[in-house]
Amino acid sequence: MIPKLPLHSPRWLDLDGVKVEEVKALLEQLSSAAATGSDDGWRQTWTYLAGGLMDDGTVFDGAYAALPHLVEAAAALPPGQTADFWVDLGCIVTAEDRPPVPADLETGFGAALRLAERAAIRSLLAADTTPRVCAHLVLACVAFAGHHMGEALWRFPDPREGDLLLICPECGSDTEIPDFFVDPARPPAEAPGRPDPAHVRQGGHPWGEVAAALREEAVGEEWEPFLRAARDVAVAGVPPETPGQAVLCLVVGMVAVGGTPQQDARELARQLMALTGDFRCWDCEQTWTIADGLAENPDGASPRHRPTEARADSDESAAMVESTAPGRTGEAATRFRQDGNAVLAADGTPWGRISVFSDVPVFSDSAPGSSGGVNALAVVSRPGRPTLVAGAGDRAAVCLWDVADARLVHAPLPGHRDRIRSMTALPLPDGRVLLASGGDTGTIALWNPVTGQPVREPAGDWPGGVTGMCTAIVPDGRTLLVTATPRGAVRLWDPDTGECVGRLNPYGSPIQSIAAVPISADHTLIAAADTGGRLHVWDPAVEDPWERGAAVQLSARALADADHRVAAVAAVPTPDRTMLATGDNQGVVMLWDLATGAPVGDGLPASTGTGGLPVITASTLHGGHTVLVTGTRHGHRLRVWEPETGAVGHIALDVVLTCLATAGPDLIVGHDRGVLSLPLTRR
């Protein structure tokens, strides 16, 4: 018997996540199953009750009162029937958001974990489980023993998916290793060292039978050192000081001897044994064990070695670029470093150069993190003339630089009385190209980028400001300026007359990102993300905003299945069409075909290193390759994604990112102190 909160105690009324009547009902079902040997009935009740004890990773304090009762009842069942129960319980005790155990429930809950450890190990040795369930069950046993590797339950990889996602224990950035899992003929890495024999769990433990079950020949020839390390961990009782790599050997070893069918178990064990190797974080450049990358805040984690290459010292333009490639350790296939203004590849050969756009006092005099940076960019391409980059920000001035040499073409152009929050280039039918800018208080201005003079002085005063701009081309030959505000006003403007000629967004949803997506040479659709994470597509060619026209909405089912709450949109040019890119605050980017509203490909997965309010840009490089660059506003990290191949590169900046654009093969970065450019291809 273990200490438990009496079922008649009024204390249950103070606890969240469970009602005492629910606990009583499940206890009756468990008692009946133990008496009759039946395994039916109680599982559905447990699933419902567990959903109350833990919701979306948050454990409620009622779990600490209910689990001692349930663990004692489940431990009385035949061990072959309870594998899933112990895995569920392991997820609860390793959830990221767990409140402290109330003092009056601490003794009973601690005793319940010790009983759960013994019962779960009996289930591990007796249950006929698939190899993957077996791996989860071992991790649950590890969690009950109090070792931090039990937290890997939440992030344990599935080799069927191929890729491996790890989190750096120091900087929290994601490292993605594609095509990580194979079925190797021999170990892909050396076995971890034997655990320190001085670290042995005191007071007895139930892992002795596990040690006896770990036969060295279970995986095959050359794998014996891994099984010996696993057996040493079991003999010691999985003490907290055990290195995570050695604990993973224990997990994999038990998959090999306990999973069924045996052939599948051995194959999975060989694949999973690669998890005992190392990886290098693309951001902080330090090398860690993969075990440390699977657990949240792993105890005792320390880097294997320090980075050998330091970042450049320049505050204005230093950057490191790393391209993640397939491999056991996440080592970069191509690595870049800065040498003055030159960008060098890992072999020392020139790649290109990082250009710092000529200093402008209103930007460069700003301290890091201040409000003097560039937060709006536009690329002005003019036939027969140099491509220009326009930038503006909090200081209400517009600057234009030549992309080719980063030279300032026009001194800061005053005019706005407010912060400039958005910009776009307007190529007109007569060959002229104008530059539009939108202010924080709703002002809109038009500029001649050749002369640097305003075509139309800032005018308008709409609450919430102009937070987004783009250019729409309609089949009747007109080019229109599209503006959006956070209060939901999306207007169409005639750039020559300055008149509002139409409105979109009939529902009035507050808009946080907007983009123009061409569907033909003379027809553009408008896509916008509202502040609720919804995506809207409109056709500016129709006069009635309620009419659909050529607009096709994105698949609601695909958005829901991906749990994709859109926060940013961008047009992505490809050799045969222009697609729409959508990004959310988790770093996920999806591509869409606006002709069908369906997603294209698998998308770019979530990334903590680039999570937050997204910024996205894209370009088609020489040879027809499309690249998409995404990061987070006010962050330092970018991902460079080739949708066609799935390759993902990384850029770590020493400036605070505010906005992005592309000019052919150049990535233009607006940041807290100005503008710089990076080459996306070798020069």
Order of alpha helices (4+ residues) and beta strands (2+ residues): alpha-alpha-beta-beta-alpha-alpha-alpha-alpha-beta-beta-alpha-alpha-alpha-alpha-beta-beta-alpha-beta-beta-beta-beta-beta-alpha-beta-beta-beta-beta-beta-beta-beta-beta-beta-beta-beta-beta-beta-beta-beta-alpha-beta-beta-beta-beta-beta-beta-beta-beta-beta-beta-beta
